[in-house]
Each structure stands twice: as C-alpha cells, then as structure tokens.
Amino acid sequence: MDFHALLKLGPEVLAAVIAAVLGCFMLVGAVYLWIAKSTRRARTNFSDEAQRAIGFARVEAEKLQSPTIDPTHLLLGLLHVPAATIQRLLPAEGHDSIREEIKEHVAGGAIVSYRDDLPFSDDASHVLVAAAREARGLNSSEILAEHLLLGILHSDSLAALILRERGLRLEPLRAQLGGWQE
C-alpha cells in the first residue's frame, strides 16, 4: 500500500496508522532504554590504598606459594596499607601474630613463579564483590581498604576467623564506618 492509497482511506484511518507506527517506535525506544539502564552497572573504583592492598595480596600469595589469591592474602595485603582506619583496627603490634597464624594454617603449595595474572579464588572474588556492595551501601564512590576488611568479614574464610578472634564483627564495624545507607 502506497501513500496515496492511505490518503484514500480517510483521515481517521490515516491518523490511526500514524499513531500505530509512532507507538511502535516509542515502544522500541522505551524497551531499548530499559535494557540499557538495567544492564549498566554502577562503576565502583578501588582507592589507591585498596589497590595497594590487592597488589600486596598478590605478593603474599606468591610468598606462600599459592596458585590463587585467597582471602588470607587479602588480609595480609591490608597489613601493608597505611590507612588510618586499618591501622586503628589492625594495630601494627598485632601484624606479626596475624602473619604467624596464617602461616600455621596455610601450607605452601607448589612453587609458583611470578605471574601478573594470578587469579582470585572464588572466596576472594566473593570478598571483592562484598567489598563493592559495602562501598555502595556506605555511600562511597570508591572501594576503600576498610570495605575490603568488611568484605573479608562477609566470608567464612580463615581470614574472617582471624579478624573475629581479634574482636572485629561486621555490623559494629559497619556502624563505626558510618552505617549502611539504603
């Protein structure tokens, strides 16, 4: 059907056809926007101190001859961070006892040569995801070192057990850091 044939149908039919075509375009546009919005993730960056902790976690994993970066390595990495909050919660005089406790429980694996792509274990990945959730919940635009600490406390790892033995608990620590924002 060409345009002249549409004109012969009458103005009411022509208006209905135009409305239907515009409605389809609007529907397609709305669906596109909904899909784009729902698949877009909020980008959360790691602060310099959190990046430093993760970098040192890689070094600690290599020193302990681990094929992956685990939550214990993330905890050891946090011991290298000079952030005031981390230093207050994990005072320097307790670092050696944390290191010794981890060494007692973590046996060295096969010798692992230095790798830039040393992967995170599933548990460590869950810690990083929990840290990102904590950062968003605490209204932070960055994942800070203390969010990594909260992320570790979400896990059932040796690192979380060590932190709990030293009196650190998820809810009180979260409240200390500013409380969860909905």
C-alpha positions in Angstrom: 0.0 0.0 0.0 1.5 3.3 -1.0 1.0 6.8 0.5 -1.8 7.8 -2.0 -3.8 4.6 -1.1 -3.5 5.6 2.6 -4.9 9.0 1.9 -8.0 7.4 0.3 -8.7 5.5 3.5 -9.7 8.7 5.3 -8.2 10.9 7.9 -9.3 8.8 10.9 -7.6 5.6 9.4 -4.5 7.6 8.4 -4.3 9.0 12.0 -4.6 5.5 13.4 -1.9 4.1 11.2 0.5 7.0 12.0 -0.3 6.6 15.7 0.4 2.8 15.5 3.7 3.4 13.7 4.8 6.1 16.2 3.6 3.8 19.1 5.8 1.0 17.8 8.8 3.4 17.6 8.2 4.7 21.1 7.8 1.1 22.4 11.1 0.0 20.8 12.8 3.1 22.2 11.4 2.5 25.7 12.5 -1.1 25.6 15.9 -0.1 24.4 16.3 2.4 27.2 15.1 -0.1 29.8 17.6 -2.7 28.6 20.4 -0.2 28.5 19.6 1.1 32.0 19.2 -2.4 33.5 22.4 -3.8 32.1 24.5 -0.7 33.1 26.4 -1.3 36.3 27.5 1.4 38.6 31.2 1.7 38.2 33.0 1.5 41.5 36.7 2.1 41.6 39.2 0.9 44.1 41.0 3.6 46.1 44.8 3.7 45.9 45.0 2.1 49.3 42.7 -0.8 48.3 44.7 -1.3 45.1 47.8 -1.3 47.2 46.3 -4.0 49.5 45.3 -6.1 46.5 48.8 -5.7 45.0 50.4 -6.8 48.2 47.9 -9.7 48.4 49.4 -11.0 45.1 52.9 -10.7 46.6 51.8 -12.5 49.8 50.1 -15.3 47.7 53.4 -15.8 45.8 55.4 -15.8 49.0 53.1 -18.5 50.4 53.3 -20.4 47.0 49.6 -20.2 46.4 48.2 -20.7 42.9 45.4 -18.2 43.7 44.8 -15.1 45.7 42.7 -16.0 48.7 41.0 -14.0 51.5 44.0 -14.7 53.8 46.2 -13.0 51.2 43.9 -10.0 51.0 44.1 -9.8 54.8 47.9 -9.9 54.6 47.8 -7.3 51.9 45.7 -5.0 54.2 48.5 -5.2 56.7 50.7 -3.2 54.3 48.2 -0.4 54.0 48.9 2.8 56.0 45.2 3.8 56.1 44.4 5.2 59.5 41.2 3.1 59.8 43.1 -0.1 59.0 45.9 0.8 61.4 43.4 1.5 64.2 41.5 -1.7 63.6 44.6 -3.8 63.0 47.4 -2.2 65.0 50.9 -2.8 63.8 51.9 -4.6 67.0 49.4 -7.4 66.0 50.6 -7.8 62.5 53.2 -10.5 63.3 50.8 -12.6 65.2 48.3 -12.5 62.2 51.1 -13.5 59.8 52.2 -16.3 62.1 48.6 -17.6 62.5 48.1 -17.6 58.7 51.5 -19.4 58.1 50.5 -22.1 60.6 47.3 -22.8 58.7 48.3 -22.2 55.1 50.8 -24.8 53.8 52.9 -23.8 50.9 51.8 -25.3 47.6 53.8 -25.9 44.5 56.4 -23.3 43.7 54.6 -20.7 41.7 56.7 -18.4 39.5 55.7 -14.7 39.4 52.5 -14.2 37.4 50.8 -10.9 36.6 47.6 -12.9 36.1 47.5 -14.8 39.4 43.7 -15.4 39.7 41.5 -14.7 42.6 40.0 -17.8 44.3 36.2 -18.0 44.4 36.2 -16.9 48.0 38.4 -13.9 47.3 36.2 -12.9 44.4 33.2 -13.1 46.8 35.2 -10.9 49.2 35.7 -8.3 46.5 32.0 -8.3 45.5 31.0 -7.9 49.1 33.5 -5.0 49.5 31.9 -3.3 46.4 28.4 -3.8 48.0 29.7 -2.4 51.3 31.1 0.6 49.5 27.8 1.3 47.7 25.9 0.7 51.0 28.1 3.1 52.8 27.6 5.7 50.1 31.2 5.7 48.9 32.2 6.3 45.3 35.3 4.2 45.9 36.1 0.8 47.4 38.3 1.7 50.3 40.7 -0.5 52.3 38.1 -0.7 55.1 35.5 -2.0 52.6 37.9 -4.9 51.8 38.0 -5.6 55.5 34.2 -5.7 55.7 34.2 -7.9 52.6 36.5 -10.4 54.4 34.2 -10.4 57.3 31.4 -11.5 55.0 33.3 -14.7 54.2 33.7 -17.9 56.1 37.4 -17.9 55.5 40.4 -18.3 57.8 41.0 -14.5 57.4 37.5 -13.8 58.7 38.1 -16.2 61.6 41.3 -14.4 62.5 39.6 -11.0 62.4 36.7 -12.3 64.6 39.2 -13.7 67.1 40.5 -10.1 67.3 37.1 -8.8 68.1 36.1 -7.4 64.7 32.5 -8.0 63.7 30.7 -7.0 60.6 27.7 -5.0 62.0 29.6 -3.0 64.7 32.5 -2.2 62.2 30.0 -1.1 59.6 28.3 1.2 62.1 31.7 2.6 63.1 32.4 3.4 59.5 29.2 5.4 59.0 26.3 3.0 58.8 24.6 1.4 55.9 22.6 3.7 53.6 19.6 2.3 51.8 
